[in-house]
Amino acid sequence: MLFESLSQTFLYLLILSIPLLFIYLGYLLATNAFEEMGFTTIEAIIILVLSLLLGSGFLDSLFSIPFSSIPLTEYNNWTLSINTGGALIPTVLSIYLIIKNRICAKFLLISIIATSLTTYLVTTPDPTRGIISAFPLWLIPALIASAASIILYRKQSQKAAPLAYISGTIGVIIGADLLHLPQLLSYQISSHQNAIIGGASVFDMIFITGMIAVILDGALITNKRQKNKA
């Protein structure tokens, strides 16, 4: 009986530890991505916590103030909004990185256009679910953003990660949301619905694409440096 009880307890602890392990791995990857862009660990944690708190709706329910989504316009029973954590904060960070790293306008344009077109092709508007993309297609824009940044800044590798994040973030906003919005808002729906840019907060394609692009950049550039040393 004692052995069975201990086995059940161990099994429960193991089941509970699996999601915690994934959360911790996600935290490590995200903070590493922000560090690749030049942020400190503390700054990375602050950005992640703010993105999650402001974008998840937790503060909305706590203070009865709409922190998570900012309404932009209404059309055809649709209310178009932008999510704070999933889109607004990544956009502000992108602008900051452009200025801080003095990103070349030509490189910026090339990378964003490439990512935007790719994102447009792998996403589709759905009147019940918003702008969607199937796995693994939603990973492709991050690959394009990463590849473009490494190629364009092959001689200034310290600028590759910031460009990857910028093009991954802005490229998804343009390619998924802005280019598909006219079609989404044209759907005639009987009841009111929300169309939220970055609506899934830190789990939205906008946020995730920027993160994955930077993580790929960091891995590839580190590998290249190690080969050069060898």
Buried (B, 14 or more C-beta within 10 A) or exposed (E): EEEEEEEEEEEEEEEEEEEEEEEEEBEEBBBBBBBBBBBEEEBBBEBBEEBBBBBBBBBBEEEEEEBBBBEEEEEEEBBBBBBBBBBBBBBEBBEEBBEEBEBBEEBBEBBBBBBBBBBBEBBBBEBEEBBBBEEEBBBBBBBBBBBBBBEBBEEEBEBBBBBBBBBBBBBBBBBBBBBBBEEBBEBEEEEEBEBBBBBBBBBBBBBBBBBBBBBBBBEBBEEEEEEEEE
